[in-house]
């Protein structure tokens, strides 16, 4: 089986317009910086999920399920060759099979803010947008998992900014 999924958009708003960093630097909140902080708050330093309530209801795999999945899995070296880097995402101390099949995830799919064109443009962005997906495992309620992330983002919203979640799709259980 496959893990379930939710995906949604997170919008963080600060000032009413992009501002010149020479005039407003050190005064105005920076939505790009705020979004980086907000996204970083979703995980603990060991890669585990920091969102209270997100893991509620999880049904761990049986010993037999885990053994069968581990036996059929590619090696870390094979994953490294396939993806072009060390397969070190997820929680430290969990195997690849646990991280990829039996553990839920919160993934940042994209983040956009400010100026990204050639040269420089010294702005303090007024808005940042992130696309998130969550992978869900048996026992997790898609709605409860989403609500836990929503609560976390609102509780950790940087000072002087407003966070909004929209475009929820998926809502599929593991």
C-alpha positions as CSV (number, residue, x, y, z in Angstrom):
1,X,0.0,0.0,0.0
2,X,0.9,3.6,-0.3
3,X,0.8,6.4,2.3
4,X,-2.1,8.8,2.2
5,X,-1.7,12.5,1.3
6,X,-2.8,16.0,2.0
7,X,-1.4,19.0,0.1
8,X,-2.0,22.6,0.7
9,X,-0.7,26.2,0.3
10,X,0.6,28.3,3.1
11,X,0.6,32.1,2.6
12,X,2.5,34.3,5.0
13,X,1.7,38.1,4.8
14,X,3.6,41.0,6.4
15,X,3.6,44.5,5.0
16,X,1.1,45.8,2.5
17,X,3.8,45.9,-0.3
18,X,7.4,44.9,-0.9
19,X,9.6,47.5,0.8
20,X,13.1,48.9,0.0
21,X,15.6,47.3,2.4
22,X,17.5,50.6,2.7
23,X,14.5,52.4,4.0
24,X,12.8,49.7,6.0
25,X,15.5,47.1,6.8
26,X,15.5,46.4,10.5
27,X,12.0,47.8,10.9
28,X,9.6,45.8,8.7
29,X,9.0,42.1,9.1
30,X,10.4,40.0,6.2
31,X,7.9,37.5,4.9
32,X,10.6,35.4,3.3
33,X,12.6,35.1,6.5
34,X,9.4,34.5,8.4
35,X,8.4,31.6,6.1
36,X,11.8,30.0,6.4
37,X,11.5,30.1,10.2
38,X,7.9,28.8,10.0
39,X,8.8,25.9,7.7
40,X,11.8,25.0,9.9
41,X,9.5,24.8,12.9
42,X,7.8,21.8,11.5
43,X,10.7,19.4,12.3
44,X,13.0,18.8,15.2
45,X,16.8,18.8,14.8
46,X,16.7,15.0,14.5
47,X,14.3,15.1,11.6
48,X,11.3,14.0,13.5
49,X,8.0,15.9,13.1
50,X,7.5,18.7,15.7
51,X,3.8,19.2,15.1
52,X,1.8,18.3,18.2
53,X,-1.0,15.9,17.4
54,X,0.2,15.1,13.9
55,X,1.1,11.5,14.7
56,X,-2.1,10.8,16.7
57,X,-3.8,7.5,15.9
58,X,-0.8,5.9,14.0
59,X,-1.0,2.2,13.8
60,X,2.5,0.8,13.7
61,X,3.3,-2.0,11.2
62,X,3.4,-5.6,12.5
63,X,6.8,-7.2,12.9
64,X,5.9,-9.4,9.9
65,X,5.0,-6.3,7.7
66,X,8.2,-4.5,8.7
67,X,10.3,-7.6,8.1
68,X,8.8,-8.3,4.6
69,X,9.2,-4.6,3.6
70,X,12.8,-4.5,4.8
71,X,13.6,-7.7,2.9
72,X,12.2,-6.3,-0.3
73,X,13.8,-2.8,0.0
74,X,16.7,-1.5,-2.0
75,X,19.9,-0.7,-0.1
76,X,21.0,2.7,1.1
77,X,23.7,2.6,-1.6
78,X,21.1,1.9,-4.3
79,X,18.9,4.8,-3.1
80,X,22.0,7.1,-3.0
81,X,22.8,6.1,-6.6
82,X,19.2,6.6,-7.7
83,X,18.7,10.0,-6.1
84,X,22.2,11.4,-6.4
85,X,22.8,12.1,-2.8
86,X,22.8,10.4,0.6
87,X,19.3,9.2,1.5
88,X,19.3,11.0,4.9
89,X,15.9,12.7,4.9
90,X,13.5,11.9,7.7
91,X,14.1,11.0,11.3
92,X,17.6,9.9,12.4
93,X,17.6,6.4,13.7
94,X,14.8,5.1,11.5
95,X,15.6,2.8,8.5
96,X,14.8,3.8,4.9
97,X,11.8,1.4,4.9
98,X,10.4,2.9,8.1
99,X,11.0,6.5,6.8
100,X,9.6,5.8,3.4
101,X,6.7,3.4,4.1
102,X,5.6,3.4,7.7
103,X,6.3,7.0,9.0
104,X,4.3,10.0,8.1
105,X,6.0,13.0,6.6
106,X,5.6,16.7,6.1
107,X,7.4,17.9,3.0
108,X,8.1,21.4,1.7
109,X,7.4,21.1,-2.0
110,X,8.2,24.7,-2.9
111,X,8.7,28.1,-1.5
112,X,8.4,31.5,-3.3
113,X,9.0,35.0,-2.1
114,X,10.6,38.3,-3.0
115,X,12.9,38.8,-6.0
116,X,14.6,35.9,-7.8
117,X,15.6,37.4,-11.1
118,X,19.0,38.3,-12.4
119,X,21.0,40.9,-10.6
120,X,19.9,42.4,-7.3
121,X,16.8,44.1,-6.1
122,X,17.0,45.0,-2.4
123,X,13.4,44.3,-1.3
124,X,11.9,43.1,2.0
125,X,9.2,40.8,0.7
126,X,5.6,41.4,1.9
127,X,4.5,37.9,1.1
128,X,5.8,34.3,1.0
129,X,4.1,31.2,-0.3
130,X,4.9,27.6,0.5
131,X,3.5,24.4,-0.9
132,X,3.3,21.5,1.6
133,X,2.4,17.9,1.3
134,X,1.9,15.4,4.2
135,X,2.2,11.7,3.7
136,X,-0.1,9.8,6.1
137,X,0.1,6.3,7.5
138,X,-2.6,3.9,8.6
139,X,-4.6,5.2,11.6
140,X,-4.0,8.9,10.9
141,X,-7.0,10.9,10.1
142,X,-6.3,13.2,7.1
143,X,-8.5,16.0,8.6
144,X,-6.9,15.7,12.1
145,X,-3.4,15.7,10.6
146,X,-4.2,18.8,8.6
147,X,-5.8,20.6,11.6
148,X,-2.7,19.8,13.7
149,X,-0.4,21.4,11.0
150,X,-2.7,24.3,10.7
151,X,-2.7,24.9,14.5
152,X,1.1,24.6,14.6
153,X,1.6,27.1,11.8
154,X,-0.8,29.6,13.5
155,X,0.8,29.1,16.9
156,X,4.3,29.6,15.4
157,X,3.4,32.5,13.0
158,X,6.2,35.1,13.2
159,X,5.5,38.4,14.9
160,X,3.9,41.0,12.7
161,X,2.7,38.5,10.1
162,X,-0.5,36.6,9.3
163,X,-0.6,33.0,8.0
164,X,-3.3,31.5,5.9
165,X,-3.8,27.9,4.6
166,X,-5.7,27.3,1.4
167,X,-6.1,24.8,-1.5
168,X,-6.3,21.7,0.6
169,X,-6.5,18.7,-1.6
170,X,-5.9,15.0,-1.3
171,X,-7.4,14.2,2.1
172,X,-6.6,10.5,1.5
173,X,-5.8,8.2,4.4
174,X,-2.9,5.7,4.4
